[in-house]
Amino acid sequence: MISKTVANVEEALNGVSDNMTMMLGGFGLCGIPENAISELVKLNIKGLTCISNNAGVDDFGLGLLLQKRQINKMVSSYVGENDEFERQMLSGELDVELIPQGTLAERCRAAQSGFPAFFTPAGYGTEVAEGKETREFDGKMYVLEEAFKADFAFVKAWKGDAAGNLVFKGTSRNFNPCMCGAAKITVAEVEELVPVGELDPNQIHIPGIFVQRIFQGEDYEKRIEQRTVRTRE
């Protein structure tokens, strides 16, 4: 068996450089690859294209990369609670491609499955379809969307083993699974790294063939974007 374990986040991000296209799992702040993002900030690489549902918040997640102007383009579905993301988008400092959330997920899955493109009805007749091929199927119009082409995919899982098999917990099964194997190199950070054979094969969500590097992350904050609570009586 070939072990895909690397010692730390520094080794996991070996080969990352300026002007790359990167996928980053997570939804809001749920299931984001916190360690990988922190290392990208530390490396201070520039000119990045980031494919992610949103860009975190101003002081956490991808918001940290936006603060340092490390991202040239965001491919997202949601501006979210990030004021700096909104400001850079509206001022023209940041190139933003906003696409329907289902299309974002399917463009990841197409890359993961090796399909170059697919037809979807989402966005037909809107700005989303401008400049793209459209076609009618059974009386309904569809838009041709291309699979993503990314250099790295950074995902976060609950547990993983040395072979790269992954188990996600709860709603962290958002964009993380469909980004595995959707880039040239997939890097998985996990809360708990276990020996091969310890994971129940029936509970594995992503097999190791979709992962090239895996490491055990540290110091997860697991922030919540907005916490609303009821006043105690």
N, C-alpha and C positions, 0 to 999 in steps of 0.2 A: 504494500500500500504506500502511495506517495503522500507524505504529509504536506499539507498546505499552510501549516501554522508558521507564522512569522513572530519574531520576538516582541515587537512593539509597533506602535503607530508609525514611528519614523521609518522602519523597514517596510511597513505595509504601503507607504506612499512613495516608495522608491520609483523613480521614473516620471513623477509628476513634474510638469513644467509649464511655462507661460503658454497662453493661447490655446489651451486644451478645452475640449468639451467634456463635461462631467455630469453624470446623473447622481442625484442625492435623494435617498429615500426619506420617507416621513410625510406627515400630514399635519400642518400647523407645527407644533413642537413635539408631536407624538411620534416616537420611533425614529428620530433623526440621528444620523451618525455623528454624535457630539465630538468624539475623539478625532475623527478624520477632519471635521470642520475646523477644530482648534489647531490642528497641525497645518492645514492649508493657510490659516491666518498667520501662523508662525513662519512658514516658508515664504510668505509675502509674494507668491506668484501672481502674475497679472494677466489681464486680457482673457479671463475665463468666460466660457459660455456654460451656464448652469441650468440643467433640466431638473426642475423640482416643482411640486405642486404649488408651493409658495416660498417665500424667503424668510421664514421665521419672524422674529420681532427685532426691533432696533438694536438691542444689546445681546442677542442670543441667536444661535443657529446661523443661517446664511446672512442674517443681518450684520454679523461681525465682518464678513467679507465685503458687504456693501459699504460699510463704514470706511474701510480702507481702500475703496475704489478698486478692488481686485476683480470685480465682475464687469464685463463689457456687455453681456447679454443674458437676460433671464427668459427662459421658456417655461411658462407657468400658467396656471388656471386662476390664481387668486392672489391679489395683492395683500390681503389679510390685514393684520394689525401692525404692519410695518410702515411707519410714517416716512422713513428714509427711502424705502422702496418706492412709495408713492411720489415723494418729492423728486427723486432722480428720474422716474418715468415721465412725469409731467413736464419737467424742465428739459427733457431730451438728452440728459447726461447718460442715460441707460437705455440700451436697445431692449425692448420688451416684446415678446411674442406671446400674447394671451390666447390660449386655445381651450376649447371645451374639456372639462375634466375627464370625461370618458375617452375622448380622443387622445389626451395625454397618456392615459393608461394603456390604450390600445397601441399607440406608437411605440411604447416600451415593450409590450408583449410581442409586437411584430418583429422588433429587433431581436428579442429573446428567441423567437421561433424561427428566425431566418427568413421571414417574409419581407420583401422590399417595400410593399405598400398594401393598402387596403381601401375599400370604399366604405364611407359612413354617411348617413343622412345629416349628422350634426353639422350645423354651420352653413348648410346650403342656403343661398339667397342673402348671405350676410358678408361682412368684411372677411370673415374667416375663409371664405371660398374664393376670394379674389386671386386671380392668377393660377388657379388650380384646375385640373381636369374635372369635369362633372359628367355624369352618365346616368341614364334612366334604367331602372330595374323594376319590372312589374308596375309601371306607372308612377314610380316614386324616384325623385332625383337624389343622387348621391355625390359626395365629394371624394376625390382621391387624395389620401393622406399618406405620406412616406414614413417609413420606419426611421427612428432616430439612429444617428451614427455618433457614438460617444467613445472617448478614449478610456475613461474610468467610470465605474459605477460604485458608489459608496453606500452600503446598506448597514442597518443595525438590526440584530436579532437578539432574542432572549438567551438561547443556548445554541452551541455549535460544537462540532467535533473536529478532530485534526484533519479529517477528509473533506471538510467544508460543508457537511450536511447541517442544515439550519432549522431551528424551531422558533417561530415568532409567537409573541404573547399578546392576546387581546387585539386591540385595534392597531397595533404596530404592523399588522398584516394589511397595510395600506398600499403604498407604492413600493415598499421594499421587495416583496416577492417578484413583481413583474420587472424590476430593474436588474435582478440577478441574471447574469448571462447576457444582458442586453448591451454590454459594452465590450471593448477589447479585453479589459481587465476588471473583474469584480472583486472588490475588497469588502469583506464582512467583518464588522466588529461585534463582539458578543459580550453579554454580561457574564456568561459562564462558559468556559471552554472545557470540554470533557474528552476523555479518550474515546477512540473509535469503538463502537459496540455498546456504549452506554445509553445512547438514544434509542428509544423504541422506534423501529423502522416504520411502524404505522402512524407515528406522530410527526414524522419529518415533513416539513412543508416545502423545502427546497433541497434537492439532492446536490451533493458536492460537485457534480460535473459543471454546475453553473457558477462555481466560485473558484477563484485562483489564489486568493490570499485570505487568511483568517487570523484574527488576534483577539485576545481578551482585553476589553476596554476598561477604563478606570474612571472613578469619580463622576458617575452620571448624575446630573442634576434633575433630569426629567421634569422640566418646568411645564407649567400649564399657562396657556396664553391668557385666559381670563378665568378667574375663579369667582363664582357668584354663590354666596351662602345666605341662608335664612337667619335672621336675628333670633337669638335664643329667647324664649319666653321667660 
